[in-house]
Amino acid sequence: MGTEITLDRLSPGKSAWIKDIQAREPIARRLTDLGFVKGGRVRCRMRSAAGDPTAYQIRGMLIALRRQDAARITVLPAADPWD
């Protein structure tokens, strides 16, 4: 695993492990309800043409997050390829 970054900095096609969520309620609750939980694996699938929002694959779902929300999630990039 590499150095921790925020989710909004994860490149398309790369995956990471969620380390922490730095958000206040109700944003933290919303992210958790969407499946962004500590220890979970997330993959950046694609960015929109304008660069915001970005689609992330997590728990078999494809979720689009705005950059400002993704920046609240700290991740550790995965060294191994996506399963």
C-alpha positions in Angstrom: 0.0 0.0 0.0 1.1 3.5 -0.7 0.9 6.8 1.1 -2.6 7.9 2.1 -4.4 10.4 -0.1 -8.0 11.7 -0.4 -10.4 9.8 -2.6 -10.8 12.7 -5.1 -7.0 12.2 -6.0 -7.4 8.5 -6.9 -6.9 8.0 -10.6 -9.4 6.2 -12.8 -8.8 2.5 -12.9 -7.0 2.5 -9.5 -8.3 1.0 -6.3 -7.7 1.8 -2.6 -8.7 0.9 0.9 -10.8 3.4 2.9 -8.9 4.6 5.9 -11.1 7.3 7.4 -14.0 9.7 6.7 -13.6 13.3 7.8 -17.0 14.7 7.5 -19.8 15.9 9.8 -23.3 14.7 9.9 -25.3 14.3 7.7 -22.5 13.9 5.1 -20.8 11.2 7.1 -24.0 9.3 7.4 -24.8 9.6 3.7 -21.3 8.3 2.8 -21.6 5.4 5.2 -25.1 4.6 3.9 -23.6 4.5 0.3 -21.1 1.9 1.4 -18.0 4.1 2.1 -16.9 2.5 5.4 -13.5 2.1 7.0 -11.7 -0.9 5.7 -13.8 -1.1 2.5 -12.3 -1.3 -0.9 -13.1 1.3 -3.6 -12.2 1.7 -7.2 -12.2 4.9 -9.2 -14.1 4.0 -12.4 -14.4 7.3 -14.4 -14.6 11.0 -14.2 -17.1 13.2 -16.0 -15.8 15.3 -18.9 -15.8 18.3 -16.7 -13.9 16.4 -14.0 -16.7 16.4 -11.4 -18.4 14.2 -10.4 -16.4 10.9 -10.4 -17.9 7.4 -10.4 -16.6 5.0 -7.8 -17.2 1.2 -7.6 -17.8 0.0 -4.1 -19.6 -3.1 -2.9 -20.7 -4.0 -6.4 -22.4 -0.6 -6.9 -21.3 2.4 -9.0 -21.7 5.6 -7.0 -21.0 9.1 -8.3 -19.5 11.6 -5.8 -18.8 15.3 -6.1 -15.2 16.2 -5.6 -15.9 18.0 -2.3 -17.5 14.9 -0.8 -14.7 12.5 -2.1 -12.1 14.9 -0.6 -13.5 14.0 2.9 -12.5 10.3 2.5 -8.9 9.3 3.2 -7.7 6.2 1.4 -4.6 4.0 1.1 -4.0 3.1 -2.6 -3.9 -0.6 -3.2 -0.7 -2.1 -4.5 -2.4 -5.1 -6.0 -4.8 -5.1 -9.0 -8.5 -5.0 -8.5 -10.0 -8.5 -8.0 
